[in-house]
């Protein structure tokens, strides 16, 4: 009978077959059999808030909260952080978006895209601005005519989550880089060219300095 008593715990094997069943249930929502579904009608409404996570992970999720015309509750549209132009400057404006919707979460719009042509100003602007970020790379570009080479500094801007090419051409400008190394956190003041509000390059840098860190951090 001890054998029988040993076999009684074999009933505990019953959960084992259920374990994969339970795991399949967890994996079922992302399965493409019936969920997620591509929204046929765009979500229209006014953007209440845009939440951008800190850090430089290009696949972290930006959440855009929309006061939807079609829904009683707010709709949250998700973008990858790397696609800055999709969510930059949306707060307070009206949008028309489509994307993936799960049946169990109808108010969450994943992999959101703008419906039709995005009615936002497209073009280049230029202004004096201060950029803050980390030095990604410093490269000397030699002149083919024996002239002093210019220095290109690649800045990972932490405000707009983009890489900005900064050009140091004159002797005075290059002097700013004497104590700057890749990985340094810096503030650079200069003439910035922007595309749709997003900085892409800087010329005529006037000064470069290290930000004052909070002593409490």
C-alpha positions as CSV (number, residue, x, y, z in Angstrom):
1,X,0.0,0.0,0.0
2,X,3.0,2.2,0.3
3,X,3.1,1.8,-3.4
4,X,-0.4,3.1,-3.6
5,X,0.5,6.0,-1.3
6,X,3.4,6.7,-3.6
7,X,1.1,6.7,-6.5
8,X,-1.3,9.1,-5.0
9,X,1.0,12.0,-5.5
10,X,1.0,11.1,-9.1
11,X,-2.2,13.0,-9.2
12,X,0.0,16.1,-9.1
13,X,1.0,15.2,-12.6
14,X,-2.4,16.4,-13.7
15,X,-1.4,20.1,-13.5
16,X,1.5,19.3,-15.8
17,X,-0.7,18.9,-18.9
18,X,-2.5,22.0,-17.9
19,X,0.7,24.0,-17.6
20,X,1.2,24.2,-21.4
21,X,-2.5,25.0,-21.7
22,X,-2.1,27.8,-19.3
23,X,1.0,29.1,-21.2
24,X,-0.9,28.9,-24.5
25,X,-3.5,31.1,-22.9
26,X,-0.9,33.7,-22.0
27,X,0.6,33.6,-25.4
28,X,-2.8,33.8,-27.2
29,X,-3.3,37.6,-27.1
30,X,-0.3,38.5,-29.3
31,X,-1.1,35.6,-31.6
32,X,-2.2,36.8,-35.1
33,X,-5.1,34.4,-35.4
34,X,-7.7,36.8,-34.2
35,X,-5.8,39.5,-32.3
36,X,-4.5,42.1,-32.7
37,X,-6.8,43.5,-35.3
38,X,-5.9,46.5,-37.6
39,X,-8.3,49.3,-36.9
40,X,-10.4,50.0,-40.0
41,X,-11.7,53.4,-38.8
42,X,-9.2,56.0,-37.6
43,X,-9.3,57.1,-34.0
44,X,-10.0,60.9,-34.1
45,X,-9.7,63.3,-31.3
46,X,-7.6,65.9,-29.4
47,X,-4.3,64.9,-27.8
48,X,-4.4,65.4,-24.0
49,X,-0.9,64.3,-23.1
50,X,2.3,62.8,-24.6
51,X,4.4,60.7,-22.2
52,X,8.0,60.2,-23.3
53,X,10.1,57.7,-21.3
54,X,13.7,58.7,-20.3
55,X,16.7,57.1,-21.7
56,X,18.0,56.2,-25.2
57,X,16.2,52.9,-25.9
58,X,14.8,53.4,-29.4
59,X,12.1,50.8,-28.8
60,X,10.8,52.2,-25.5
61,X,7.1,53.2,-25.8
62,X,5.8,56.7,-26.1
63,X,2.1,57.0,-25.0
64,X,-0.2,59.6,-26.6
65,X,-3.5,60.1,-24.7
66,X,-6.4,61.1,-27.0
67,X,-9.8,62.5,-26.0
68,X,-11.5,60.4,-28.7
69,X,-14.5,61.5,-30.7
70,X,-15.8,57.9,-31.0
71,X,-15.1,56.6,-27.5
72,X,-16.4,57.5,-24.0
73,X,-13.0,56.7,-22.5
74,X,-9.7,58.1,-23.6
75,X,-7.6,56.2,-26.1
76,X,-3.9,55.6,-25.7
77,X,-1.9,55.4,-28.9
78,X,1.6,53.9,-28.7
79,X,4.7,54.9,-30.7
80,X,8.2,53.7,-30.7
81,X,10.5,56.4,-29.3
82,X,12.7,56.3,-32.3
83,X,10.0,57.7,-34.5
84,X,10.2,61.2,-33.1
85,X,8.4,63.0,-35.9
86,X,5.2,60.8,-35.3
87,X,4.6,62.2,-31.8
88,X,6.6,65.4,-31.5
89,X,4.5,68.5,-31.0
90,X,1.1,66.6,-30.9
91,X,0.0,67.7,-27.5
92,X,-3.1,69.9,-27.8
93,X,-3.6,69.2,-31.5
94,X,-6.1,67.0,-33.3
95,X,-5.0,63.7,-34.7
96,X,-6.4,60.9,-36.9
97,X,-4.7,57.6,-36.1
98,X,-5.0,53.9,-36.9
99,X,-3.1,50.9,-35.6
100,X,-3.4,47.5,-33.9
101,X,-6.2,47.0,-31.4
102,X,-6.7,43.9,-29.2
103,X,-10.2,42.8,-28.5
104,X,-9.6,42.7,-24.8
105,X,-8.0,46.2,-24.8
106,X,-10.1,48.3,-27.3
107,X,-8.8,51.6,-25.9
108,X,-5.1,50.8,-26.6
109,X,-3.8,51.6,-30.1
110,X,-0.5,49.8,-30.7
111,X,2.0,50.6,-33.5
112,X,0.0,53.8,-34.2
113,X,0.3,55.5,-37.5
114,X,-1.2,58.8,-38.8
115,X,-4.2,58.4,-41.1
116,X,-3.5,59.6,-44.6
117,X,-1.2,62.6,-45.1
118,X,-0.1,64.0,-41.8
119,X,-1.3,67.6,-41.8
120,X,1.7,69.1,-40.1
121,X,4.1,71.7,-41.3
122,X,7.1,70.0,-43.0
123,X,10.2,71.9,-43.6
124,X,13.5,73.2,-42.3
125,X,13.9,76.0,-39.8
126,X,17.0,77.4,-38.2
127,X,17.5,79.1,-34.8
128,X,20.0,79.7,-32.0
129,X,19.6,77.0,-29.5
130,X,21.3,75.0,-26.7
131,X,21.4,71.3,-27.1
132,X,22.0,68.9,-24.2
133,X,23.2,65.3,-24.5
134,X,26.1,62.9,-24.7
135,X,29.0,63.0,-27.1
136,X,28.7,59.9,-29.3
137,X,31.7,60.5,-31.6
138,X,34.3,63.0,-32.6
139,X,35.8,62.8,-36.0
140,X,38.3,65.0,-37.9
141,X,37.5,65.6,-41.6
142,X,40.7,66.6,-43.5
143,X,40.5,69.0,-46.3
144,X,41.7,67.9,-49.8
145,X,43.4,71.3,-50.3
146,X,45.7,71.3,-47.3
147,X,43.4,73.6,-45.3
148,X,42.7,73.0,-41.6
149,X,40.3,70.1,-41.2
150,X,36.8,70.6,-39.7
151,X,35.7,68.5,-36.7
152,X,32.3,66.7,-36.7
153,X,30.9,66.0,-33.3
154,X,27.9,63.6,-33.1
155,X,25.7,64.5,-30.2
156,X,23.0,62.2,-28.8
157,X,20.5,64.8,-27.8
158,X,18.5,63.7,-24.8
159,X,15.7,66.2,-25.2
160,X,14.6,65.2,-28.7
161,X,16.1,61.7,-28.8
162,X,18.0,62.2,-32.0
163,X,21.6,62.4,-33.1
164,X,22.7,65.8,-34.1
165,X,25.8,66.5,-36.2
166,X,27.7,69.5,-34.9
167,X,30.4,71.1,-37.1
168,X,33.4,72.9,-35.6
169,X,35.2,74.6,-38.5
170,X,37.3,77.6,-37.3
171,X,40.3,77.5,-35.0
172,X,38.1,79.2,-32.3
173,X,35.4,76.6,-32.6
174,X,37.8,73.7,-32.5
175,X,39.4,75.1,-29.4
176,X,36.1,74.3,-27.6
177,X,36.8,70.6,-28.0
178,X,40.2,70.4,-26.3
179,X,38.9,68.7,-23.2
180,X,35.8,67.0,-24.7
181,X,35.8,63.2,-25.2
182,X,33.2,60.7,-26.4
183,X,30.8,59.8,-23.6
184,X,30.9,63.3,-22.0
185,X,27.6,65.0,-21.1
186,X,27.6,68.5,-22.6
187,X,25.7,71.6,-23.4
188,X,26.4,73.0,-26.9
189,X,25.2,76.5,-27.9
190,X,25.0,77.2,-31.6
191,X,22.9,77.7,-34.8
192,X,20.7,74.6,-35.1
193,X,18.8,73.4,-38.2
194,X,15.6,71.6,-37.4
195,X,13.4,69.4,-39.6
196,X,9.7,69.5,-38.4
197,X,10.9,70.8,-35.1
198,X,13.6,68.1,-34.7
199,X,17.3,69.2,-34.5
200,X,19.5,67.5,-37.1
201,X,22.6,69.6,-37.3
202,X,24.5,72.5,-35.7
203,X,26.9,75.0,-37.2
204,X,28.7,78.0,-35.7
205,X,28.9,76.6,-32.2
206,X,29.6,79.5,-29.8
207,X,30.5,77.5,-26.7
208,X,30.4,74.0,-25.2
209,X,30.2,73.4,-21.4
210,X,29.4,70.7,-19.0
211,X,26.0,70.8,-17.3
212,X,25.8,71.6,-13.6
213,X,24.7,68.4,-12.0
214,X,22.3,68.3,-9.0
215,X,24.6,67.7,-6.0
216,X,21.8,65.5,-4.6
217,X,22.1,63.0,-7.4
